[in-house]
Amino acid sequence: MLLQHASLLRTQLQELGFNTGSSCTHIIPIILGNEKRTLSAKKSLAKKNIIVSAIRPPTVAPGTSRLRIALSTKHTQEDIETLIDAVKKV
C-alpha cells in the first residue's frame, strides 16, 4: 500500500506541474529550485500541520532546492488528498 500511495501522490504532483525528479520510492521530492520559495512552502505547509523537509544547498546543487515528502504506512488516502490540496497553494 505504501508504494501505491507514493505512486498516486507522485502522479498527482506531476499533473499539477511539479517536478518530482526520478523518485520511485516513498520519499518524494518536489523540486522548486529557489531556496526562498522552498522555505516559504515548508512554512506554509507547517501551518497546516503538514511536516516536510526543506533540502537546500549545499546538500543539493544550487537551483535545485526541494521539499522532501516521506510517506509512511500510517498515511491514509485522506492524508494524501490533504497534502495535494495544500501543495496547490504553495
PDB file of N, CA, C and O in Angstrom:
ATOM      1  N   MET A   1       0.818  -1.203   0.000  1.00  0.00           N
ATOM      2  CA  MET A   1       0.000   0.000   0.000  1.00  0.00           C
ATOM      3  C   MET A   1       0.864   1.270   0.000  1.00  0.00           C
ATOM      4  O   MET A   1       0.494   2.276  -0.605  1.00  0.00           O
ATOM      5  N   LEU A   2       2.008   1.218   0.677  1.00  0.00           N
ATOM      6  CA  LEU A   2       2.867   2.398   0.753  1.00  0.00           C
ATOM      7  C   LEU A   2       3.325   2.845  -0.634  1.00  0.00           C
ATOM      8  O   LEU A   2       3.239   4.026  -0.970  1.00  0.00           O
ATOM      9  N   LEU A   3       3.805   1.908  -1.427  1.00  0.00           N
ATOM     10  CA  LEU A   3       4.277   2.280  -2.763  1.00  0.00           C
ATOM     11  C   LEU A   3       3.142   2.702  -3.681  1.00  0.00           C
ATOM     12  O   LEU A   3       3.348   3.509  -4.588  1.00  0.00           O
ATOM     13  N   GLN A   4       1.941   2.165  -3.459  1.00  0.00           N
ATOM     14  CA  GLN A   4       0.776   2.601  -4.232  1.00  0.00           C
ATOM     15  C   GLN A   4       0.434   4.046  -3.903  1.00  0.00           C
ATOM     16  O   GLN A   4       0.156   4.843  -4.799  1.00  0.00           O
ATOM     17  N   HIS A   5       0.454   4.382  -2.611  1.00  0.00           N
ATOM     18  CA  HIS A   5       0.193   5.768  -2.203  1.00  0.00           C
ATOM     19  C   HIS A   5       1.256   6.699  -2.778  1.00  0.00           C
ATOM     20  O   HIS A   5       0.940   7.791  -3.250  1.00  0.00           O
ATOM     21  N   ALA A   6       2.511   6.267  -2.739  1.00  0.00           N
ATOM     22  CA  ALA A   6       3.592   7.093  -3.262  1.00  0.00           C
ATOM     23  C   ALA A   6       3.418   7.315  -4.762  1.00  0.00           C
ATOM     24  O   ALA A   6       3.609   8.428  -5.252  1.00  0.00           O
ATOM     25  N   SER A   7       3.063   6.281  -5.478  1.00  0.00           N
ATOM     26  CA  SER A   7       2.864   6.400  -6.921  1.00  0.00           C
ATOM     27  C   SER A   7       1.718   7.355  -7.235  1.00  0.00           C
ATOM     28  O   SER A   7       1.823   8.188  -8.135  1.00  0.00           O
ATOM     29  N   LEU A   8       0.633   7.230  -6.494  1.00  0.00           N
ATOM     30  CA  LEU A   8      -0.517   8.116  -6.672  1.00  0.00           C
ATOM     31  C   LEU A   8      -0.127   9.562  -6.393  1.00  0.00           C
ATOM     32  O   LEU A   8      -0.448  10.456  -7.176  1.00  0.00           O
ATOM     33  N   LEU A   9       0.559   9.791  -5.286  1.00  0.00           N
ATOM     34  CA  LEU A   9       0.974  11.148  -4.926  1.00  0.00           C
ATOM     35  C   LEU A   9       1.906  11.722  -5.990  1.00  0.00           C
ATOM     36  O   LEU A   9       1.732  12.862  -6.421  1.00  0.00           O
ATOM     37  N   ARG A  10       2.875  10.947  -6.405  1.00  0.00           N
ATOM     38  CA  ARG A  10       3.827  11.397  -7.422  1.00  0.00           C
ATOM     39  C   ARG A  10       3.093  11.790  -8.707  1.00  0.00           C
ATOM     40  O   ARG A  10       3.370  12.838  -9.289  1.00  0.00           O
ATOM     41  N   THR A  11       2.164  10.951  -9.140  1.00  0.00           N
ATOM     42  CA  THR A  11       1.397  11.230 -10.360  1.00  0.00           C
ATOM     43  C   THR A  11       0.592  12.511 -10.219  1.00  0.00           C
ATOM     44  O   THR A  11       0.569  13.338 -11.131  1.00  0.00           O
ATOM     45  N   GLN A  12      -0.069  12.677  -9.079  1.00  0.00           N
ATOM     46  CA  GLN A  12      -0.884  13.875  -8.876  1.00  0.00           C
ATOM     47  C   GLN A  12      -0.023  15.133  -8.836  1.00  0.00           C
ATOM     48  O   GLN A  12      -0.413  16.168  -9.376  1.00  0.00           O
ATOM     49  N   LEU A  13       1.137  15.049  -8.206  1.00  0.00           N
ATOM     50  CA  LEU A  13       2.042  16.201  -8.169  1.00  0.00           C
ATOM     51  C   LEU A  13       2.524  16.552  -9.568  1.00  0.00           C
ATOM     52  O   LEU A  13       2.583  17.727  -9.932  1.00  0.00           O
ATOM     53  N   GLN A  14       2.863  15.549 -10.341  1.00  0.00           N
ATOM     54  CA  GLN A  14       3.316  15.788 -11.711  1.00  0.00           C
ATOM     55  C   GLN A  14       2.203  16.392 -12.557  1.00  0.00           C
ATOM     56  O   GLN A  14       2.464  17.262 -13.388  1.00  0.00           O
ATOM     57  N   GLU A  15       0.968  15.945 -12.359  1.00  0.00           N
ATOM     58  CA  GLU A  15      -0.162  16.511 -13.101  1.00  0.00           C
ATOM     59  C   GLU A  15      -0.380  17.977 -12.760  1.00  0.00           C
ATOM     60  O   GLU A  15      -0.906  18.741 -13.569  1.00  0.00           O
ATOM     61  N   LEU A  16       0.030  18.364 -11.549  1.00  0.00           N
ATOM     62  CA  LEU A  16      -0.067  19.773 -11.135  1.00  0.00           C
ATOM     63  C   LEU A  16       1.121  20.589 -11.647  1.00  0.00           C
ATOM     64  O   LEU A  16       1.186  21.800 -11.436  1.00  0.00           O
ATOM     65  N   GLY A  17       2.052  19.923 -12.315  1.00  0.00           N
ATOM     66  CA  GLY A  17       3.189  20.627 -12.882  1.00  0.00           C
ATOM     67  C   GLY A  17       4.436  20.631 -12.025  1.00  0.00           C
ATOM     68  O   GLY A  17       5.401  21.324 -12.347  1.00  0.00           O
ATOM     69  N   PHE A  18       4.437  19.869 -10.935  1.00  0.00           N
ATOM     70  CA  PHE A  18       5.607  19.819 -10.059  1.00  0.00           C
ATOM     71  C   PHE A  18       6.615  18.795 -10.562  1.00  0.00           C
ATOM     72  O   PHE A  18       6.251  17.746 -11.093  1.00  0.00           O
ATOM     73  N   ASN A  19       7.879  19.124 -10.382  1.00  0.00           N
ATOM     74  CA  ASN A  19       8.976  18.232 -10.739  1.00  0.00           C
ATOM     75  C   ASN A  19       9.263  17.334  -9.533  1.00  0.00           C
ATOM     76  O   ASN A  19       9.650  17.825  -8.472  1.00  0.00           O
ATOM     77  N   THR A  20       9.077  16.033  -9.692  1.00  0.00           N
ATOM     78  CA  THR A  20       9.357  15.086  -8.611  1.00  0.00           C
ATOM     79  C   THR A  20      10.628  14.296  -8.890  1.00  0.00           C
ATOM     80  O   THR A  20      10.867  13.261  -8.268  1.00  0.00           O
ATOM     81  N   GLY A  21      11.429  14.771  -9.807  1.00  0.00           N
ATOM     82  CA  GLY A  21      12.695  14.117 -10.094  1.00  0.00           C
ATOM     83  C   GLY A  21      12.500  12.688 -10.561  1.00  0.00           C
ATOM     84  O   GLY A  21      11.521  12.369 -11.236  1.00  0.00           O
ATOM     85  N   SER A  22      13.431  11.844 -10.198  1.00  0.00           N
ATOM     86  CA  SER A  22      13.383  10.446 -10.626  1.00  0.00           C
ATOM     87  C   SER A  22      12.916   9.523  -9.507  1.00  0.00           C
ATOM     88  O   SER A  22      13.149   8.315  -9.555  1.00  0.00           O
ATOM     89  N   SER A  23      12.271  10.080  -8.521  1.00  0.00           N
ATOM     90  CA  SER A  23      11.803   9.297  -7.373  1.00  0.00           C
ATOM     91  C   SER A  23      10.904   8.136  -7.799  1.00  0.00           C
ATOM     92  O   SER A  23      10.019   8.294  -8.640  1.00  0.00           O
ATOM     93  N   CYS A  24      11.143   6.986  -7.211  1.00  0.00           N
ATOM     94  CA  CYS A  24      10.259   5.835  -7.422  1.00  0.00           C
ATOM     95  C   CYS A  24      10.042   5.099  -6.103  1.00  0.00           C
ATOM     96  O   CYS A  24       9.697   3.917  -6.089  1.00  0.00           O
ATOM     97  N   THR A  25      10.248   5.814  -4.989  1.00  0.00           N
ATOM     98  CA  THR A  25      10.070   5.235  -3.664  1.00  0.00           C
ATOM     99  C   THR A  25       9.035   6.051  -2.895  1.00  0.00           C
ATOM    100  O   THR A  25       8.344   6.895  -3.465  1.00  0.00           O
ATOM    101  N   HIS A  26       8.940   5.790  -1.602  1.00  0.00           N
ATOM    102  CA  HIS A  26       8.006   6.517  -0.738  1.00  0.00           C
ATOM    103  C   HIS A  26       8.551   7.885  -0.326  1.00  0.00           C
ATOM    104  O   HIS A  26       7.864   8.652   0.349  1.00  0.00           O
ATOM    105  N   ILE A  27       9.783   8.186  -0.731  1.00  0.00           N
ATOM    106  CA  ILE A  27      10.367   9.502  -0.477  1.00  0.00           C
ATOM    107  C   ILE A  27      10.286  10.285  -1.787  1.00  0.00           C
ATOM    108  O   ILE A  27      10.900   9.919  -2.789  1.00  0.00           O
ATOM    109  N   ILE A  28       9.516  11.370  -1.751  1.00  0.00           N
ATOM    110  CA  ILE A  28       9.195  12.102  -2.974  1.00  0.00           C
ATOM    111  C   ILE A  28       9.643  13.552  -2.839  1.00  0.00           C
ATOM    112  O   ILE A  28       9.205  14.256  -1.929  1.00  0.00           O
ATOM    113  N   PRO A  29      10.513  14.001  -3.739  1.00  0.00           N
ATOM    114  CA  PRO A  29      10.889  15.411  -3.726  1.00  0.00           C
ATOM    115  C   PRO A  29       9.910  16.244  -4.557  1.00  0.00           C
ATOM    116  O   PRO A  29       9.323  15.765  -5.527  1.00  0.00           O
ATOM    117  N   ILE A  30       9.761  17.470  -4.156  1.00  0.00           N
ATOM    118  CA  ILE A  30       9.109  18.471  -5.007  1.00  0.00           C
ATOM    119  C   ILE A  30      10.194  19.515  -5.251  1.00  0.00           C
ATOM    120  O   ILE A  30      10.474  20.350  -4.392  1.00  0.00           O
ATOM    121  N   ILE A  31      10.791  19.456  -6.422  1.00  0.00           N
ATOM    122  CA  ILE A  31      11.919  20.320  -6.735  1.00  0.00           C
ATOM    123  C   ILE A  31      11.384  21.690  -7.155  1.00  0.00           C
ATOM    124  O   ILE A  31      10.793  21.850  -8.223  1.00  0.00           O
ATOM    125  N   LEU A  32      11.612  22.664  -6.284  1.00  0.00           N
ATOM    126  CA  LEU A  32      11.109  24.017  -6.511  1.00  0.00           C
ATOM    127  C   LEU A  32      12.192  24.940  -7.051  1.00  0.00           C
ATOM    128  O   LEU A  32      11.884  25.986  -7.623  1.00  0.00           O
ATOM    129  N   GLY A  33      13.454  24.566  -6.878  1.00  0.00           N
ATOM    130  CA  GLY A  33      14.563  25.354  -7.410  1.00  0.00           C
ATOM    131  C   GLY A  33      15.055  26.421  -6.473  1.00  0.00           C
ATOM    132  O   GLY A  33      16.175  26.329  -5.970  1.00  0.00           O
ATOM    133  N   ASN A  34      14.258  27.422  -6.223  1.00  0.00           N
ATOM    134  CA  ASN A  34      14.624  28.585  -5.434  1.00  0.00           C
ATOM    135  C   ASN A  34      14.575  28.271  -3.938  1.00  0.00           C
ATOM    136  O   ASN A  34      13.593  27.711  -3.450  1.00  0.00           O
ATOM    137  N   GLU A  35      15.636  28.634  -3.213  1.00  0.00           N
ATOM    138  CA  GLU A  35      15.705  28.364  -1.773  1.00  0.00           C
ATOM    139  C   GLU A  35      14.601  29.088  -1.001  1.00  0.00           C
ATOM    140  O   GLU A  35      13.960  28.501  -0.129  1.00  0.00           O
ATOM    141  N   LYS A  36      14.385  30.360  -1.322  1.00  0.00           N
ATOM    142  CA  LYS A  36      13.363  31.126  -0.602  1.00  0.00           C
ATOM    143  C   LYS A  36      11.967  30.542  -0.829  1.00  0.00           C
ATOM    144  O   LYS A  36      11.166  30.443   0.101  1.00  0.00           O
ATOM    145  N   ARG A  37      11.692  30.163  -2.060  1.00  0.00           N
ATOM    146  CA  ARG A  37      10.385  29.548  -2.366  1.00  0.00           C
ATOM    147  C   ARG A  37      10.226  28.237  -1.597  1.00  0.00           C
ATOM    148  O   ARG A  37       9.149  27.938  -1.082  1.00  0.00           O
ATOM    149  N   THR A  38      11.296  27.468  -1.525  1.00  0.00           N
ATOM    150  CA  THR A  38      11.252  26.181  -0.821  1.00  0.00           C
ATOM    151  C   THR A  38      10.986  26.386   0.667  1.00  0.00           C
ATOM    152  O   THR A  38      10.151  25.694   1.250  1.00  0.00           O
ATOM    153  N   LEU A  39      11.685  27.327   1.282  1.00  0.00           N
ATOM    154  CA  LEU A  39      11.466  27.597   2.713  1.00  0.00           C
ATOM    155  C   LEU A  39      10.079  28.148   2.968  1.00  0.00           C
ATOM    156  O   LEU A  39       9.442  27.797   3.960  1.00  0.00           O
ATOM    157  N   SER A  40       9.609  29.005   2.084  1.00  0.00           N
ATOM    158  CA  SER A  40       8.262  29.557   2.213  1.00  0.00           C
ATOM    159  C   SER A  40       7.212  28.449   2.117  1.00  0.00           C
ATOM    160  O   SER A  40       6.251  28.430   2.886  1.00  0.00           O
ATOM    161  N   ALA A  41       7.398  27.535   1.176  1.00  0.00           N
ATOM    162  CA  ALA A  41       6.456  26.418   1.009  1.00  0.00           C
ATOM    163  C   ALA A  41       6.462  25.529   2.251  1.00  0.00           C
ATOM    164  O   ALA A  41       5.404  25.094   2.705  1.00  0.00           O
ATOM    165  N   LYS A  42       7.640  25.259   2.799  1.00  0.00           N
ATOM    166  CA  LYS A  42       7.747  24.439   4.014  1.00  0.00           C
ATOM    167  C   LYS A  42       6.978  25.083   5.163  1.00  0.00           C
ATOM    168  O   LYS A  42       6.240  24.409   5.882  1.00  0.00           O
ATOM    169  N   LYS A  43       7.156  26.389   5.331  1.00  0.00           N
ATOM    170  CA  LYS A  43       6.461  27.107   6.406  1.00  0.00           C
ATOM    171  C   LYS A  43       4.954  27.103   6.180  1.00  0.00           C
ATOM    172  O   LYS A  43       4.186  26.911   7.123  1.00  0.00           O
ATOM    173  N   SER A  44       4.535  27.311   4.958  1.00  0.00           N
ATOM    174  CA  SER A  44       3.114  27.308   4.624  1.00  0.00           C
ATOM    175  C   SER A  44       2.475  25.952   4.939  1.00  0.00           C
ATOM    176  O   SER A  44       1.383  25.888   5.503  1.00  0.00           O
ATOM    177  N   LEU A  45       3.156  24.887   4.575  1.00  0.00           N
ATOM    178  CA  LEU A  45       2.639  23.545   4.849  1.00  0.00           C
ATOM    179  C   LEU A  45       2.630  23.259   6.352  1.00  0.00           C
ATOM    180  O   LEU A  45       1.705  22.625   6.859  1.00  0.00           O
ATOM    181  N   ALA A  46       3.663  23.728   7.063  1.00  0.00           N
ATOM    182  CA  ALA A  46       3.731  23.506   8.513  1.00  0.00           C
ATOM    183  C   ALA A  46       2.554  24.163   9.230  1.00  0.00           C
ATOM    184  O   ALA A  46       2.058  23.634  10.225  1.00  0.00           O
ATOM    185  N   LYS A  47       2.110  25.309   8.730  1.00  0.00           N
ATOM    186  CA  LYS A  47       0.948  25.981   9.324  1.00  0.00           C
ATOM    187  C   LYS A  47      -0.310  25.133   9.198  1.00  0.00           C
ATOM    188  O   LYS A  47      -1.272  25.325   9.941  1.00  0.00           O
ATOM    189  N   LYS A  48      -0.300  24.187   8.249  1.00  0.00           N
ATOM    190  CA  LYS A  48      -1.435  23.285   8.043  1.00  0.00           C
ATOM    191  C   LYS A  48      -1.155  21.906   8.639  1.00  0.00           C
ATOM    192  O   LYS A  48      -1.818  20.923   8.307  1.00  0.00           O
ATOM    193  N   ASN A  49      -0.147  21.855   9.537  1.00  0.00           N
ATOM    194  CA  ASN A  49       0.255  20.612  10.196  1.00  0.00           C
ATOM    195  C   ASN A  49       0.753  19.550   9.230  1.00  0.00           C
ATOM    196  O   ASN A  49       0.586  18.354   9.470  1.00  0.00           O
ATOM    197  N   ILE A  50       1.362  19.989   8.141  1.00  0.00           N
ATOM    198  CA  ILE A  50       1.993  19.080   7.184  1.00  0.00           C
ATOM    199  C   ILE A  50       3.494  19.309   7.296  1.00  0.00           C
ATOM    200  O   ILE A  50       4.005  20.381   6.970  1.00  0.00           O
ATOM    201  N   ILE A  51       4.185  18.275   7.763  1.00  0.00           N
ATOM    202  CA  ILE A  51       5.610  18.406   8.013  1.00  0.00           C
ATOM    203  C   ILE A  51       6.399  17.787   6.863  1.00  0.00           C
ATOM    204  O   ILE A  51       6.284  16.595   6.580  1.00  0.00           O
ATOM    205  N   VAL A  52       7.197  18.618   6.213  1.00  0.00           N
ATOM    206  CA  VAL A  52       8.099  18.187   5.146  1.00  0.00           C
ATOM    207  C   VAL A  52       9.465  18.813   5.427  1.00  0.00           C
ATOM    208  O   VAL A  52       9.567  19.793   6.164  1.00  0.00           O
ATOM    209  N   SER A  53      10.487  18.251   4.846  1.00  0.00           N
ATOM    210  CA  SER A  53      11.829  18.816   4.978  1.00  0.00           C
ATOM    211  C   SER A  53      12.100  19.745   3.804  1.00  0.00           C
ATOM    212  O   SER A  53      11.609  19.528   2.696  1.00  0.00           O
ATOM    213  N   ALA A  54      12.888  20.782   4.062  1.00  0.00           N
ATOM    214  CA  ALA A  54      13.363  21.674   3.006  1.00  0.00           C
ATOM    215  C   ALA A  54      14.834  21.344   2.788  1.00  0.00           C
ATOM    216  O   ALA A  54      15.651  21.510   3.693  1.00  0.00           O
ATOM    217  N   ILE A  55      15.166  20.882   1.598  1.00  0.00           N
ATOM    218  CA  ILE A  55      16.538  20.492   1.278  1.00  0.00           C
ATOM    219  C   ILE A  55      17.135  21.564   0.366  1.00  0.00           C
ATOM    220  O   ILE A  55      16.598  21.853  -0.703  1.00  0.00           O
ATOM    221  N   ARG A  56      18.250  22.148   0.801  1.00  0.00           N
ATOM    222  CA  ARG A  56      18.865  23.273   0.091  1.00  0.00           C
ATOM    223  C   ARG A  56      20.367  23.054  -0.034  1.00  0.00           C
ATOM    224  O   ARG A  56      20.923  22.149   0.588  1.00  0.00           O
ATOM    225  N   PRO A  57      21.026  23.892  -0.849  1.00  0.00           N
ATOM    226  CA  PRO A  57      22.482  23.801  -0.922  1.00  0.00           C
ATOM    227  C   PRO A  57      23.081  24.018   0.472  1.00  0.00           C
ATOM    228  O   PRO A  57      22.553  24.828   1.234  1.00  0.00           O
ATOM    229  N   PRO A  58      24.128  23.347   0.818  1.00  0.00           N
ATOM    230  CA  PRO A  58      24.993  22.554  -0.040  1.00  0.00           C
ATOM    231  C   PRO A  58      24.576  21.081  -0.163  1.00  0.00           C
ATOM    232  O   PRO A  58      25.269  20.294  -0.807  1.00  0.00           O
ATOM    233  N   THR A  59      23.464  20.714   0.445  1.00  0.00           N
ATOM    234  CA  THR A  59      23.023  19.316   0.357  1.00  0.00           C
ATOM    235  C   THR A  59      22.667  18.942  -1.072  1.00  0.00           C
ATOM    236  O   THR A  59      22.935  17.825  -1.515  1.00  0.00           O
ATOM    237  N   VAL A  60      22.061  19.880  -1.792  1.00  0.00           N
ATOM    238  CA  VAL A  60      21.751  19.685  -3.212  1.00  0.00           C
ATOM    239  C   VAL A  60      22.396  20.823  -3.997  1.00  0.00           C
ATOM    240  O   VAL A  60      22.798  21.837  -3.426  1.00  0.00           O
ATOM    241  N   ALA A  61      22.488  20.645  -5.285  1.00  0.00           N
ATOM    242  CA  ALA A  61      23.113  21.670  -6.135  1.00  0.00           C
ATOM    243  C   ALA A  61      22.306  22.972  -6.099  1.00  0.00           C
ATOM    244  O   ALA A  61      21.084  22.940  -5.953  1.00  0.00           O
ATOM    245  N   PRO A  62      22.983  24.109  -6.232  1.00  0.00           N
ATOM    246  CA  PRO A  62      22.266  25.387  -6.315  1.00  0.00           C
ATOM    247  C   PRO A  62      21.204  25.329  -7.422  1.00  0.00           C
ATOM    248  O   PRO A  62      21.433  24.776  -8.498  1.00  0.00           O
ATOM    249  N   GLY A  63      20.045  25.910  -7.127  1.00  0.00           N
ATOM    250  CA  GLY A  63      18.957  25.935  -8.098  1.00  0.00           C
ATOM    251  C   GLY A  63      18.101  24.683  -8.105  1.00  0.00           C
ATOM    252  O   GLY A  63      17.206  24.543  -8.938  1.00  0.00           O
ATOM    253  N   THR A  64      18.376  23.757  -7.163  1.00  0.00           N
ATOM    254  CA  THR A  64      17.578  22.516  -7.106  1.00  0.00           C
ATOM    255  C   THR A  64      16.976  22.287  -5.717  1.00  0.00           C
ATOM    256  O   THR A  64      16.708  21.148  -5.337  1.00  0.00           O
ATOM    257  N   SER A  65      16.766  23.362  -4.965  1.00  0.00           N
ATOM    258  CA  SER A  65      16.158  23.229  -3.637  1.00  0.00           C
ATOM    259  C   SER A  65      14.817  22.532  -3.767  1.00  0.00           C
ATOM    260  O   SER A  65      14.124  22.672  -4.775  1.00  0.00           O
ATOM    261  N   ARG A  66      14.462  21.782  -2.742  1.00  0.00           N
ATOM    262  CA  ARG A  66      13.257  20.950  -2.828  1.00  0.00           C
ATOM    263  C   ARG A  66      12.637  20.685  -1.477  1.00  0.00           C
ATOM    264  O   ARG A  66      13.283  20.786  -0.434  1.00  0.00           O
ATOM    265  N   LEU A  67      11.371  20.344  -1.529  1.00  0.00           N
ATOM    266  CA  LEU A  67      10.682  19.802  -0.371  1.00  0.00           C
ATOM    267  C   LEU A  67      10.872  18.289  -0.429  1.00  0.00           C
ATOM    268  O   LEU A  67      10.890  17.702  -1.511  1.00  0.00           O
ATOM    269  N   ARG A  68      11.012  17.670   0.718  1.00  0.00           N
ATOM    270  CA  ARG A  68      11.165  16.214   0.777  1.00  0.00           C
ATOM    271  C   ARG A  68       9.980  15.644   1.537  1.00  0.00           C
ATOM    272  O   ARG A  68       9.821  15.888   2.733  1.00  0.00           O
ATOM    273  N   ILE A  69       9.155  14.885   0.839  1.00  0.00           N
ATOM    274  CA  ILE A  69       7.993  14.231   1.439  1.00  0.00           C
ATOM    275  C   ILE A  69       8.363  12.789   1.713  1.00  0.00           C
ATOM    276  O   ILE A  69       8.837  12.089   0.818  1.00  0.00           O
ATOM    277  N   ALA A  70       8.155  12.340   2.929  1.00  0.00           N
ATOM    278  CA  ALA A  70       8.444  10.953   3.292  1.00  0.00           C
ATOM    279  C   ALA A  70       7.141  10.312   3.768  1.00  0.00           C
ATOM    280  O   ALA A  70       6.707  10.523   4.901  1.00  0.00           O
ATOM    281  N   LEU A  71       6.536   9.538   2.895  1.00  0.00           N
ATOM    282  CA  LEU A  71       5.303   8.835   3.262  1.00  0.00           C
ATOM    283  C   LEU A  71       5.618   7.644   4.147  1.00  0.00           C
ATOM    284  O   LEU A  71       6.706   7.072   4.082  1.00  0.00           O
ATOM    285  N   SER A  72       4.656   7.282   4.970  1.00  0.00           N
ATOM    286  CA  SER A  72       4.785   6.075   5.789  1.00  0.00           C
ATOM    287  C   SER A  72       3.509   5.251   5.646  1.00  0.00           C
ATOM    288  O   SER A  72       2.533   5.689   5.037  1.00  0.00           O
ATOM    289  N   THR A  73       3.536   4.076   6.205  1.00  0.00           N
ATOM    290  CA  THR A  73       2.366   3.200   6.138  1.00  0.00           C
ATOM    291  C   THR A  73       1.195   3.764   6.932  1.00  0.00           C
ATOM    292  O   THR A  73       0.062   3.311   6.769  1.00  0.00           O
ATOM    293  N   LYS A  74       1.450   4.733   7.775  1.00  0.00           N
ATOM    294  CA  LYS A  74       0.373   5.337   8.571  1.00  0.00           C
ATOM    295  C   LYS A  74      -0.389   6.417   7.816  1.00  0.00           C
ATOM    296  O   LYS A  74      -1.469   6.824   8.245  1.00  0.00           O
ATOM    297  N   HIS A  75       0.156   6.887   6.700  1.00  0.00           N
ATOM    298  CA  HIS A  75      -0.546   7.906   5.914  1.00  0.00           C
ATOM    299  C   HIS A  75      -1.710   7.267   5.169  1.00  0.00           C
ATOM    300  O   HIS A  75      -1.591   6.186   4.592  1.00  0.00           O
ATOM    301  N   THR A  76      -2.827   7.962   5.200  1.00  0.00           N
ATOM    302  CA  THR A  76      -4.049   7.468   4.563  1.00  0.00           C
ATOM    303  C   THR A  76      -4.284   8.190   3.240  1.00  0.00           C
ATOM    304  O   THR A  76      -3.590   9.150   2.907  1.00  0.00           O
ATOM    305  N   GLN A  77      -5.260   7.716   2.506  1.00  0.00           N
ATOM    306  CA  GLN A  77      -5.659   8.388   1.273  1.00  0.00           C
ATOM    307  C   GLN A  77      -6.101   9.818   1.581  1.00  0.00           C
ATOM    308  O   GLN A  77      -5.820  10.740   0.816  1.00  0.00           O
ATOM    309  N   GLU A  78      -6.780   9.991   2.684  1.00  0.00           N
ATOM    310  CA  GLU A  78      -7.215  11.329   3.105  1.00  0.00           C
ATOM    311  C   GLU A  78      -6.017  12.234   3.370  1.00  0.00           C
ATOM    312  O   GLU A  78      -6.043  13.415   3.024  1.00  0.00           O
ATOM    313  N   ASP A  79      -4.966  11.687   3.981  1.00  0.00           N
ATOM    314  CA  ASP A  79      -3.747  12.464   4.220  1.00  0.00           C
ATOM    315  C   ASP A  79      -3.145  12.941   2.901  1.00  0.00           C
ATOM    316  O   ASP A  79      -2.714  14.088   2.785  1.00  0.00           O
ATOM    317  N   ILE A  80      -3.121  12.062   1.923  1.00  0.00           N
ATOM    318  CA  ILE A  80      -2.562  12.405   0.618  1.00  0.00           C
ATOM    319  C   ILE A  80      -3.398  13.491  -0.051  1.00  0.00           C
ATOM    320  O   ILE A  80      -2.850  14.418  -0.648  1.00  0.00           O
ATOM    321  N   GLU A  81      -4.712  13.382   0.046  1.00  0.00           N
ATOM    322  CA  GLU A  81      -5.588  14.398  -0.536  1.00  0.00           C
ATOM    323  C   GLU A  81      -5.379  15.748   0.141  1.00  0.00           C
ATOM    324  O   GLU A  81      -5.365  16.783  -0.524  1.00  0.00           O
ATOM    325  N   THR A  82      -5.215  15.738   1.465  1.00  0.00           N
ATOM    326  CA  THR A  82      -4.949  16.966   2.212  1.00  0.00           C
ATOM    327  C   THR A  82      -3.632  17.589   1.764  1.00  0.00           C
ATOM    328  O   THR A  82      -3.542  18.804   1.588  1.00  0.00           O
ATOM    329  N   LEU A  83      -2.621  16.760   1.583  1.00  0.00           N
ATOM    330  CA  LEU A  83      -1.328  17.247   1.119  1.00  0.00           C
ATOM    331  C   LEU A  83      -1.445  17.867  -0.266  1.00  0.00           C
ATOM    332  O   LEU A  83      -0.929  18.960  -0.501  1.00  0.00           O
ATOM    333  N   ILE A  84      -2.112  17.187  -1.176  1.00  0.00           N
ATOM    334  CA  ILE A  84      -2.274  17.704  -2.537  1.00  0.00           C
ATOM    335  C   ILE A  84      -2.976  19.059  -2.508  1.00  0.00           C
ATOM    336  O   ILE A  84      -2.545  19.996  -3.180  1.00  0.00           O
ATOM    337  N   ASP A  85      -4.051  19.165  -1.735  1.00  0.00           N
ATOM    338  CA  ASP A  85      -4.766  20.445  -1.646  1.00  0.00           C
ATOM    339  C   ASP A  85      -3.870  21.550  -1.120  1.00  0.00           C
ATOM    340  O   ASP A  85      -3.924  22.681  -1.603  1.00  0.00           O
ATOM    341  N   ALA A  86      -3.045  21.227  -0.132  1.00  0.00           N
ATOM    342  CA  ALA A  86      -2.158  22.231   0.458  1.00  0.00           C
ATOM    343  C   ALA A  86      -1.047  22.618  -0.522  1.00  0.00           C
ATOM    344  O   ALA A  86      -0.697  23.794  -0.623  1.00  0.00           O
ATOM    345  N   VAL A  87      -0.502  21.658  -1.230  1.00  0.00           N
ATOM    346  CA  VAL A  87       0.609  21.925  -2.159  1.00  0.00           C
ATOM    347  C   VAL A  87       0.133  22.790  -3.318  1.00  0.00           C
ATOM    348  O   VAL A  87       0.914  23.567  -3.867  1.00  0.00           O
ATOM    349  N   LYS A  88      -1.125  22.669  -3.694  1.00  0.00           N
ATOM    350  CA  LYS A  88      -1.665  23.503  -4.782  1.00  0.00           C
ATOM    351  C   LYS A  88      -1.521  24.985  -4.466  1.00  0.00           C
ATOM    352  O   LYS A  88      -1.463  25.810  -5.378  1.00  0.00           O
ATOM    353  N   LYS A  89      -1.463  25.328  -3.187  1.00  0.00           N
ATOM    354  CA  LYS A  89      -1.470  26.728  -2.770  1.00  0.00           C
ATOM    355  C   LYS A  89      -0.084  27.279  -2.461  1.00  0.00           C
ATOM    356  O   LYS A  89       0.043  28.424  -2.029  1.00  0.00           O
ATOM    357  N   VAL A  90       0.967  26.467  -2.679  1.00  0.00           N
ATOM    358  CA  VAL A  90       2.327  26.975  -2.384  1.00  0.00           C
ATOM    359  C   VAL A  90       2.997  27.489  -3.620  1.00  0.00           C
ATOM    360  O   VAL A  90       4.137  27.950  -3.558  1.00  0.00           O
TER     361      VAL A  90
END
